[in-house]
Amino acid sequence: MSMIRDLRAVVRPSLRKAPAQYSNYDATRDPSASTAVVDCGVYRDGHRVKDEACLTPREAMRRVRDGGGFAWIGLHEPTEEEFAGIAAEFGLHPLAVEDAVHAHQRPKLERYDDTLFTVFKTIHYVEHAELTATSEVVETGEVMCFTGPDFVITVRHGGQGSLRALRHRLQDDPELLAKGPSAVLHSIADHVVDGYIAVADAVQDDIDEIEIDVFSAPTKGATRGTDTARIYQLKREVLEFKRAVMPLLRPMQLLSERPMRLVDPDIQKYFRDVADHLARVQEQVVGFDELLNSILQANLAQATVAQNEDMRKITSWAAIVAVPTMICGVYGMNFEHMPELKWKYGYPMVLTAIVGICFTIHRTLKRNGWL
């Protein structure tokens, strides 16, 4: 049985002691000796404690217990085995551990005793020279954040959304970092939402390009209504963007409005700003979806109009061709007594009549816009 299934049956253990229920957990081995750990540091009074060597999570928490502060541990796509030891060391809830390992979660905020578990969807805009029917516009990833009284554990999935630059930026702001783990949680939320804003601006440019192509006059040889596949592909990418933004609004509102023991009151004010920015992005994304629906309908209507124009032209030429077909068909029946059959000017007269009638029909249809 896998480690995570073992964890499901565990009542939340002590934060500082690995429980006996972690049957596969080796208490003599440091659980963080894993390549999944990308950074681990201890912070006191807003400054990172200088490390003589690379700290492991167990060593970091030992320093926190001895001297105060909090530990910030960053992991990238850990396996069940790699994360199980850390989960036991910090007393993380099995359900949250399962979500963090397997990813593909909706943005959410959950509380497990004295630990907050937050899931963020990261969005990265994929640069492309030209929008096609197969273009990837947005790429998603995930950042899970375990926030405790004296630790922050971040688990990142996907190739984008690295928190290294964010960590360095926070270390340059000791006054904010001194607020503890909730300051890190706010900075991650702010970093993710700022990414949403940048992606929304880039997607707006793609939608503007599509809108111009659909409603501008077609170039010579081009056909109206041929952008349907591109519009549909962009709409799918916007829907993926929407799935990342919409569910996160409620967690941000909770963090900004509801007092929580793990969130510093001064930091809670900053969450209001994040929630406000997120609401603005949400309105943009909903607007993108509705605008693309309108553009798609307009494009399909243009295709229908173009087809109708083609059918009118075909019908007009069929009406013109019907005149000589009918007259020639009558004279081709080889009756003996036919009008002007023996007259030497009968043939030119019939041809003249055919041309005259066809010209009149053509001029009438062209005046009415059918040709």
Secondary structure in CASP SS format (residue, H / E / C, confidence):
PFRMAT SS
TARGET T0000
AUTHOR 0000-0000-0000
METHOD secondary structure of the structure
MODEL  1
M C 1.00
S C 1.00
M H 1.00
I H 1.00
R H 1.00
D H 1.00
L H 1.00
R H 1.00
A C 1.00
V C 1.00
V C 1.00
R C 1.00
P C 1.00
S C 1.00
L C 1.00
R C 1.00
K C 1.00
A C 1.00
P C 1.00
A C 1.00
Q C 1.00
Y C 1.00
S C 1.00
N C 1.00
Y C 1.00
D C 1.00
A C 1.00
T C 1.00
R C 1.00
D C 1.00
P C 1.00
S C 1.00
A C 1.00
S C 1.00
T C 1.00
A C 1.00
V E 1.00
V E 1.00
D E 1.00
C E 1.00
G E 1.00
V E 1.00
Y E 1.00
R E 1.00
D C 1.00
G C 1.00
H E 1.00
R E 1.00
V C 1.00
K C 1.00
D C 1.00
E C 1.00
A C 1.00
C C 1.00
L C 1.00
T C 1.00
P H 1.00
R H 1.00
E H 1.00
A H 1.00
M H 1.00
R H 1.00
R H 1.00
V H 1.00
R H 1.00
D H 1.00
G H 1.00
G C 1.00
G C 1.00
F E 1.00
A E 1.00
W E 1.00
I E 1.00
G E 1.00
L E 1.00
H E 1.00
E C 1.00
P C 1.00
T C 1.00
E H 1.00
E H 1.00
E H 1.00
F H 1.00
A H 1.00
G H 1.00
I H 1.00
A H 1.00
A H 1.00
E H 1.00
F H 1.00
G C 1.00
L C 1.00
H C 1.00
P H 1.00
L H 1.00
A H 1.00
V H 1.00
E H 1.00
D H 1.00
A H 1.00
V H 1.00
H H 1.00
A C 1.00
H C 1.00
Q C 1.00
R C 1.00
P C 1.00
K E 1.00
L E 1.00
E E 1.00
R E 1.00
Y E 1.00
D C 1.00
D C 1.00
T E 1.00
L E 1.00
F E 1.00
T E 1.00
V E 1.00
F E 1.00
K E 1.00
T E 1.00
I E 1.00
H E 1.00
Y E 1.00
V C 1.00
E C 1.00
H C 1.00
A C 1.00
E C 1.00
L C 1.00
T C 1.00
A C 1.00
T C 1.00
S C 1.00
E C 1.00
V C 1.00
V E 1.00
E E 1.00
T E 1.00
G E 1.00
E E 1.00
V E 1.00
M E 1.00
C E 1.00
F E 1.00
T E 1.00
G C 1.00
P C 1.00
D C 1.00
F E 1.00
V E 1.00
I E 1.00
T E 1.00
V E 1.00
R E 1.00
H E 1.00
G C 1.00
G C 1.00
Q C 1.00
G C 1.00
S C 1.00
L C 1.00
R H 1.00
A H 1.00
L H 1.00
R H 1.00
H H 1.00
R H 1.00
L H 1.00
Q H 1.00
D C 1.00
D C 1.00
P H 1.00
E H 1.00
L H 1.00
L H 1.00
A C 1.00
K C 1.00
G C 1.00
P H 1.00
S H 1.00
A H 1.00
V H 1.00
L H 1.00
H H 1.00
S H 1.00
I H 1.00
A H 1.00
D H 1.00
H H 1.00
V H 1.00
V H 1.00
D H 1.00
G H 1.00
Y H 1.00
I H 1.00
A H 1.00
V H 1.00
A H 1.00
D H 1.00
A H 1.00
V H 1.00
Q H 1.00
D H 1.00
D H 1.00
I H 1.00
D H 1.00
E H 1.00
I H 1.00
E H 1.00
I H 1.00
D H 1.00
V H 1.00
F H 1.00
S C 1.00
A C 1.00
P C 1.00
T C 1.00
K C 1.00
G C 1.00
A C 1.00
T C 1.00
R C 1.00
G C 1.00
T C 1.00
D C 1.00
T H 1.00
A H 1.00
R H 1.00
I H 1.00
Y H 1.00
Q H 1.00
L H 1.00
K H 1.00
R H 1.00
E H 1.00
V H 1.00
L H 1.00
E H 1.00
F H 1.00
K H 1.00
R H 1.00
A H 1.00
V H 1.00
M H 1.00
P H 1.00
L H 1.00
L H 1.00
R H 1.00
P H 1.00
M H 1.00
Q H 1.00
L H 1.00
L H 1.00
S H 1.00
E H 1.00
R C 1.00
P C 1.00
M C 1.00
R C 1.00
L C 1.00
V C 1.00
D C 1.00
P H 1.00
D H 1.00
I H 1.00
Q H 1.00
K H 1.00
Y H 1.00
F H 1.00
R H 1.00
D H 1.00
V H 1.00
A H 1.00
D H 1.00
H H 1.00
L H 1.00
A H 1.00
R H 1.00
V H 1.00
Q H 1.00
E H 1.00
Q H 1.00
V H 1.00
V H 1.00
G H 1.00
F H 1.00
D H 1.00
E H 1.00
L H 1.00
L H 1.00
N H 1.00
S H 1.00
I H 1.00
L H 1.00
Q H 1.00
A H 1.00
N H 1.00
L H 1.00
A H 1.00
Q H 1.00
A H 1.00
T H 1.00
V H 1.00
A H 1.00
Q H 1.00
N H 1.00
E H 1.00
D H 1.00
M H 1.00
R H 1.00
K H 1.00
I H 1.00
T H 1.00
S H 1.00
W H 1.00
A H 1.00
A H 1.00
I H 1.00
V H 1.00
A H 1.00
V H 1.00
P H 1.00
T H 1.00
M H 1.00
I H 1.00
C H 1.00
G H 1.00
V H 1.00
Y H 1.00
G C 1.00
M C 1.00
N C 1.00
F C 1.00
E C 1.00
H C 1.00
M C 1.00
P C 1.00
E C 1.00
L C 1.00
K C 1.00
W C 1.00
K C 1.00
Y C 1.00
G H 1.00
Y H 1.00
P H 1.00
M H 1.00
V H 1.00
L H 1.00
T H 1.00
A H 1.00
I H 1.00
V H 1.00
G H 1.00
I H 1.00
C H 1.00
F H 1.00
T H 1.00
I H 1.00
H H 1.00
R H 1.00
T H 1.00
L H 1.00
K H 1.00
R H 1.00
N C 1.00
G C 1.00
W C 1.00
L C 1.00
END
